[in-house]
Amino acid sequence: MSGWLITNARLVNEGEQREGDLRIKRGRIDQIGSQLKARSGETVVDAQGRFLLPGMIDDQVHFREPGLTRKGNIASESRAAVAGGITSYLEMPDTSPPTTTRLALADKFSRASGRSTANYSFYLGASKDNSGEIQALKPHEACGIMVSMASATNQLRVDEVRILAEIFRQAPVLVAIHCEDMPTIEANLAAARSRHGNRIPAAAHAEIRSGEACLKSSSLAVQLAQEHGTRLHVLRLSTAEELKLFQPGPMAGKQITAEACIHHLYFIDADHDNLGNLIKCNPSIKSGDDRRALRGALKDGRLDIIATDHAPHLLREKSGNYDSAATGMPLVQYALPVAWSLVASRTLSPESLAEKLAHNPARRFDIRERGFIREGFWADLVLLDPKERTVVNRQPMLSQCGWTPFADRKLAARVAATWVNGNLVWRDGLLTGIVPGQRLEFDRPK
């Protein structure tokens, strides 16, 4: 493994910016300083004053393998991820078969080994009848337990209070949860059908998967976590009302945390007028007021993490009517340029964005030696040019599904280079072909 010397960078890390150089040796950050001299065999990259950030740790992606590989797979989606500044990801259990057993979990790790360009771990999915698997799980075997109170897959839907309480009481690791109340959604859908028949417009999705459905479910999850002392992480917040459930301030010491996804921070419900079902997702994209509240909660700390919820589907699967159009969209390839819009709009500083994208995911999931620019840590790094915009249509789509909701847009910054474990995997719009992804390790009791 060759060494690297990155010079003249603006390093963004742990609440500060500093101009300096960084040396990579044997896959790790070997030295941080100023006016470092190149050693024999090192490749020198002049950052020219651009930002050097810790690589994004995306704590929720759907890479579709096994069973749904017409949409994407570990190899294709991890390539798209590094193009977007993501160097590690945590993958969801809604594959076919779903990842609800330790055997299925081991199969995913086997599939990722040698094929993932980014580092990886996987959730064990909770179901109505796998409490034995959850109890048997060792803390190092999975990034967390994933619970969905409104899964499109019945096998993964857990919304009975008795079963939820059992999971919250028994979970040996952090519980991540998707919160929407299905009875409310079903009633809203029936009302929409009575108004529109079989011609429900895409814009009705925000009324069907409503704020009320989100708040009712999130409130129950938070209440159960408080009762059972569960380490809970609430995914995909989309409404202003839900934010009252969470505490502002630094993440340290919080038992219950929450996050938002880039599409809920970027789009609003009115965008359905132009994009239709392409941006149909669960939870739905809400109003401009909700987006404004989410952005404010990033600033005051009620939202601790930003993720993608990357969920690729073939374009034909998104092109039908409301009932048939799949939910979810591909997001990883443009993750950091889209997130940087929060810096461009002065919602967050570069330091705060690094905290939401890298530091806090590493802390919350106990990820070992990643998420920070520190000597001795793995060299998972992104060189970002804030002065050059990403013109989406000039890049090939790397996700296997072949499309993006950001088509025809100019995004706020450009990922100039990405290193994973000290290997250059993306530079100036091209993949290098190196596949260095490793299984993530955790600082947890054995």
Protein Blocks (a to p, Z undefined) as FASTA:
>chain_A
ZZdddehiacdeehiacddddddeehiafbgcehiacdehiacddekhpacddddddfbd
cehighilmnocfklmmmmmmmnopabdcddfkbcdddfbfklmmmmmmmmnopambdcd
ddddddfklmmmmmmpcfklpgbdcddfkbfblklpccbfklmmmmmmmombdcdddddd
fklmmmmmmmmmmmnommccfklmmmmmgfklmmmmmmmmmmmmmmnopacddehiabfk
lmmmpcedjfehpabdcdddfklmmmcfklmmmnmmmlgccdddddfklmmmmmmmmmno
pambdcfkpacddfklmmmcfklpcgdddfklmmmmmmmmmmmnomacfklmmmmmmmmm
mmmnopghihiacehiacddddddfkbccdfklpccfbfnlpafkgoiacfbdcfbdcee
hiafbgghiaehiafbccddddddZZ
